[in-house]
Amino acid sequence: MNALFQRIAGLGAWGLSVIAAVGYFSRFCVALLRCLPASLRRPRLIVEQIHFIGNYSLIIIVVSGLFVGFVLGLQGYYTLQRYGSEQALGLLVTLALVRELGPVVASLLFAGRAGTSLTAEIGLMKAGEQLTAMEMMAVNPMLRVLAPRMVAGAISLPILAAMFSAVGVIGGYVVGVLLIGVDSGAFWSQMQAGVDVWADVMNGVIKSIVFGIAVNVIALYEGFECQATPEGVAHATTRTVVTASLAVLGLDFLLTALMFGGN
């Protein structure tokens, strides 16, 4: 009986900790949301963070997009060749990129590169008591530090995802047309005829915006709420990658079901 009571108590303690974590996260999101309008009046801070978050993530996004396009071109051609539809390679590559792989893979790379950087930066500022010093000087750290980074991340990721998809299409063209020998006119004409701007491209843009908001909120929260120690910052950085990646994949399933479920 004592063992049973201990398990029930442990389960109850775990449930209370989950509820408390959800409450802290909700309060953080509400406070951050209130600071966003005021942060828009400081565009210089946002531009600096766009450069820090977006520009430094550009290389890994572009290179990854190119190789993903290479792989899609090869695998797509071998699959379509079985059914005599290799002329639709451009359509296959483009739909796969703009609907799914562009927003999702770019978001996962963004979480690994920019998300961990944001968490480590905010965590080190907390460990160095810089955030406390701002509060002592009547400066809201959420308004001065967190909100510009939130806006910059929400702007940067859709642009990076679009570049990922564009470079991926070029990679598919290089493999499919230049290396394998698919007709160039059929590659582009099939793509232009089968890809809808609103149903396909804009849905991918919406996905990337949602993913950007989710990744940045998680990264900023983990950095802001981490323990002010080197070990705490390291654990928060690891939690950022894991939590943000799972959030991106879960949101992708929900958004895909809502956007394309009726088609």
C-alpha positions in Angstrom: 0.0 0.0 0.0 2.8 2.4 0.8 4.3 1.8 -2.6 1.0 2.5 -4.2 0.5 5.7 -2.3 4.0 6.8 -3.2 3.3 6.3 -6.9 0.0 8.2 -6.6 1.8 11.0 -4.8 4.6 11.0 -7.4 2.0 11.2 -10.2 0.2 14.0 -8.5 3.5 15.9 -8.0 4.2 15.5 -11.7 0.8 16.7 -12.7 1.2 19.8 -10.5 4.6 20.5 -12.0 3.1 20.3 -15.5 0.3 22.6 -14.6 2.7 25.1 -13.0 5.0 25.0 -16.1 2.0 25.6 -18.4 1.0 28.5 -16.2 4.4 30.1 -16.2 4.7 29.7 -20.0 1.2 31.2 -20.5 2.1 34.2 -18.3 5.3 34.7 -20.2 3.5 34.6 -23.6 0.9 37.2 -22.4 3.6 39.5 -21.1 5.7 39.1 -24.3 2.6 39.8 -26.4 1.9 43.0 -24.5 5.4 44.2 -25.3 5.3 43.6 -29.0 3.5 46.8 -30.1 6.0 49.0 -28.2 8.9 47.1 -29.6 7.8 48.0 -33.2 8.6 51.6 -32.3 12.3 50.7 -32.1 13.0 49.3 -35.6 16.7 49.6 -35.2 16.7 46.9 -32.6 14.6 44.7 -34.8 16.9 45.2 -37.8 19.9 44.3 -35.7 18.3 41.1 -34.5 17.2 40.2 -38.0 20.8 40.4 -39.1 21.9 38.4 -36.1 19.2 35.7 -36.3 18.5 35.6 -40.1 21.8 36.5 -41.8 23.9 34.1 -39.7 21.5 31.3 -40.4 21.5 31.9 -44.2 24.4 29.6 -45.1 23.1 26.4 -43.4 19.6 27.1 -44.8 20.7 27.6 -48.4 23.2 24.7 -48.5 20.7 22.4 -46.9 18.0 23.5 -49.3 20.3 22.8 -52.3 21.1 19.2 -51.2 17.5 18.5 -50.3 16.6 19.6 -53.8 19.3 17.2 -55.2 17.8 14.3 -53.3 14.3 15.1 -54.3 15.3 15.3 -57.9 16.9 11.9 -57.8 14.2 10.1 -55.7 11.4 11.8 -57.6 12.8 10.9 -61.0 13.2 7.2 -60.0 9.7 7.1 -58.6 8.0 8.8 -61.4 9.9 6.8 -64.0 8.0 3.7 -63.0 4.8 5.3 -64.1 6.1 7.1 -67.2 5.5 10.5 -65.5 9.1 11.8 -65.2 8.0 15.0 -66.9 6.1 15.9 -63.7 9.4 16.0 -61.8 9.3 19.8 -61.4 5.8 19.7 -60.0 6.8 17.0 -57.5 9.9 18.8 -56.3 8.1 22.1 -55.9 5.1 20.9 -54.1 7.2 18.9 -51.7 9.3 21.9 -50.9 6.7 24.7 -50.7 4.1 22.6 -48.8 6.2 20.6 -46.4 10.0 20.4 -46.6 10.7 24.1 -47.0 8.9 25.3 -43.8 9.6 22.2 -41.7 13.3 21.6 -42.5 14.1 25.3 -42.4 12.4 25.6 -39.0 14.3 22.6 -37.6 17.6 24.1 -38.8 16.5 27.5 -37.5 15.8 26.0 -34.1 19.2 24.3 -34.0 21.1 27.5 -35.1 19.2 30.6 -34.1 17.0 29.1 -31.3 20.0 27.8 -29.3 21.8 31.1 -29.9 18.9 33.1 -28.5 18.5 30.8 -25.4 22.2 30.9 -24.7 22.4 34.7 -25.1 19.4 35.4 -22.8 20.6 32.8 -20.3 24.0 34.3 -20.1 22.5 37.7 -19.6 20.5 36.3 -16.8 23.5 34.5 -15.3 25.5 37.7 -15.5 22.7 39.6 -13.8 22.3 42.0 -16.7 18.5 41.5 -16.8 18.4 42.2 -13.1 20.5 45.4 -13.6 18.0 46.5 -16.3 15.1 46.1 -13.8 17.0 48.1 -11.2 17.3 50.9 -13.8 13.5 50.7 -14.5 14.1 49.2 -17.9 11.8 46.3 -18.8 14.1 43.5 -20.1 11.2 41.9 -21.8 10.5 45.1 -23.8 14.2 45.9 -24.4 15.7 42.4 -25.0 13.0 39.8 -25.7 10.4 41.5 -27.8 12.8 42.7 -30.6 14.2 39.2 -30.9 10.7 37.8 -31.1 9.7 40.1 -33.9 13.0 39.5 -35.8 12.6 35.7 -35.6 9.0 35.9 -36.9 10.2 37.9 -39.8 13.4 36.0 -40.5 12.1 32.4 -40.7 9.5 32.9 -43.5 12.2 34.5 -45.6 14.7 31.7 -44.9 12.0 29.1 -45.6 11.3 30.8 -49.0 15.0 30.8 -49.8 15.2 27.1 -48.8 12.4 26.2 -51.2 13.7 28.3 -54.0 17.2 26.9 -53.8 15.7 23.4 -53.5 13.8 23.8 -56.8 17.1 24.9 -58.4 18.8 21.8 -57.0 16.0 19.6 -58.4 16.4 21.3 -61.8 20.1 20.7 -61.8 19.8 17.0 -61.0 16.6 16.3 -63.1 17.3 18.4 -66.2 21.1 18.9 -66.4 22.3 15.6 -65.1 19.5 13.1 -65.8 18.0 14.7 -68.9 14.4 15.5 -68.2 13.0 18.0 -70.6 13.5 21.6 -69.3 10.3 22.9 -70.8 8.2 20.1 -69.2 10.0 20.6 -65.9 9.0 24.3 -65.6 5.6 24.1 -67.4 4.4 21.3 -65.2 5.5 23.2 -62.1 3.8 26.5 -63.2 0.6 24.7 -64.1 0.3 22.5 -61.0 1.4 24.9 -58.2 -1.2 27.3 -56.9 0.0 30.5 -55.4 -2.7 30.6 -52.6 -3.3 27.0 -52.0 0.3 25.9 -52.0 2.8 28.8 -51.6 0.8 30.9 -49.2 0.0 27.9 -47.0 3.7 27.2 -46.8 4.3 30.9 -45.9 1.7 30.6 -43.1 3.3 27.5 -41.8 6.7 29.2 -41.7 5.3 32.2 -39.8 3.6 29.9 -37.2 6.8 27.9 -36.8 8.9 31.0 -36.5 6.7 32.3 -33.7 6.7 28.9 -31.9 10.5 28.5 -32.1 11.3 32.0 -30.9 8.8 31.9 -28.0 10.3 28.6 -26.8 13.9 29.8 -27.2 13.2 33.1 -25.4 11.2 31.4 -22.6 13.9 28.8 -22.0 16.6 31.4 -21.8 14.5 33.8 -19.6 13.5 31.1 -17.1 16.7 29.0 -16.9 18.8 28.7 -13.8 21.4 31.4 -13.6 24.3 29.0 -13.8 26.4 27.6 -16.7 24.8 24.2 -16.2 21.3 25.8 -16.3 22.1 27.6 -19.5 23.4 24.4 -21.1 20.3 22.5 -20.1 18.0 25.3 -21.3 19.8 25.2 -24.7 19.2 21.5 -25.0 15.6 21.9 -24.0 15.2 24.5 -26.7 16.2 22.2 -29.5 14.1 19.3 -28.3 11.0 21.3 -27.5 11.1 23.5 -30.5 11.6 20.6 -32.9 8.7 18.6 -31.4 6.6 21.8 -31.5 7.4 22.3 -35.2 6.5 18.7 -36.1 3.3 18.7 -34.1 2.2 22.1 -35.5 3.0 20.9 -39.0 0.6 18.0 -38.6 -2.2 20.2 -37.3 -1.7 22.9 -40.0 -1.5 20.3 -42.8 -4.7 18.7 -41.6 -6.4 22.1 -41.5 -5.0 23.4 -44.8 -5.1 20.3 -47.0 -7.6 18.1 -45.3 -10.5 19.2 -47.5 -8.6 18.8 -50.8 
